[in-house]
Amino acid sequence: MQDITFKALAITNEIDLNKIATYCGSPKKYTWEQPLMLKGEILSKILHKEIIGIQQVLVFSFGSVVFVNHVNKGEITNFLKFLQTFEPEIDLHNSEKYTENYRLHIEQIDNMELTDKYVVVAEFESYYPELISTVLAKSVALEKIEEQLGKIHDSLETMIDRLEKGKLRVGNKELARTTAQIVRHEYNTLAYIMILDKPDLTWSNSSAGHFYDEMIEFFELNDRYTILKSKTDILYHILEGFSNISHSIRGLFVEWIVVILIVIEVVLTVLQIIGWIPSH
């Protein structure tokens, strides 16, 4: 059996699978953890070409797409244009910014062999394409989020630079915008990609579960998740510090205004007493 190739792309933050399923005539309602598998006649209709063998495309709600046995770049571009009709924010020019290429190789061996470019197994199992695709989809989605986290770090570093220069005030809009970025990052990572959730078939098939666990461990998805969660907590801590400083400064400013108004009132009263200002 020839190698099965996989190409995973993280192209956006979210894809509405039910819109695509409705277009394809599928009555099934998709939940977050279920990929939409397009193959056979449906995929042939989308790509306007004959589908050979196990060629398929898996679309994930968290914005990743995995092409199985598609070597023609034109096919990939055409499919992404099809997705763009449902998700207009997809940037076709940067569609391969976050990508992962992988292969499944069948060979008579005693134990499975995992590398960062391919996996070797003794015989083909029907669950391999979906499980490999799921791991790759989560991996490229994490890569995208890791870069977004770096941008948030950069914006906080700018705030820290201003703090070091004595510019202590941080605007409410700036704090709100940065907080929103962190919340979105955490939502995408923890809630939407669901790194810790396993595909349904791994619960009913022990061999599939073992294979998936091996893939997850090799791609270090759980470790990357833990690091992202830790960095997110640090960002919240830093942002809380900025918020406290900003609120303290505003409180101090209000206190000084009150003091100044009291002083002015006292001065005016004294001036009235000594006759410099006529009383009403």
Stockholm file with secondary structure:
# STOCKHOLM 1.0

chainA/1-280         MQDITFKALAITNEIDLNKIATYCGSPKKYTWEQPLMLKGEILSKILHKEIIGIQQVLVFSFGSVVFVNHVNKGEITNFLKFLQTFEPEIDLHNSEKYTENYRLHIEQIDNMELTDKYVVVAEFESYYPELISTVLAKSVALEKIEEQLGKIHDSLETMIDRLEKGKLRVGNKELARTTAQIVRHEYNTLAYIMILDKPDLTWSNSSAGHFYDEMIEFFELNDRYTILKSKTDILYHILEGFSNISHSIRGLFVEWIVVILIVIEVVLTVLQIIGWIPSH
#=GR chainA/1-280 SS CCCEEEEEEECCSCCCHHHHHHHTTCCCCCCTTCCEEEEHHHHHHHHTSCCCTTCEEEECTTSEEEEESCCCHHHHHHHHHHHHTTCTTCCGGGTTSSEEEEEEEECCCSSCEECSSEEEESSCCTTHHHHHHHHHHHHHHHHHHHHHHHHHHHHHHHHHHHHHTTCCCCCHHHHHHHHHHHHHHHIIIIIISCTTCCCTHHHHCHHHHHHHHHHHHHTTHHHHHHHHHHHHHHHHHHHHHHHHHHHHHHHHHHHHHHHHHHHHHHHHHHHHHTTSSCCC
#=GC SS_cons         CCCEEEEEEECCSCCCHHHHHHHTTCCCCCCTTCCEEEEHHHHHHHHTSCCCTTCEEEECTTSEEEEESCCCHHHHHHHHHHHHTTCTTCCGGGTTSSEEEEEEEECCCSSCEECSSEEEESSCCTTHHHHHHHHHHHHHHHHHHHHHHHHHHHHHHHHHHHHHTTCCCCCHHHHHHHHHHHHHHHIIIIIISCTTCCCTHHHHCHHHHHHHHHHHHHTTHHHHHHHHHHHHHHHHHHHHHHHHHHHHHHHHHHHHHHHHHHHHHHHHHHHHHTTSSCCC
//
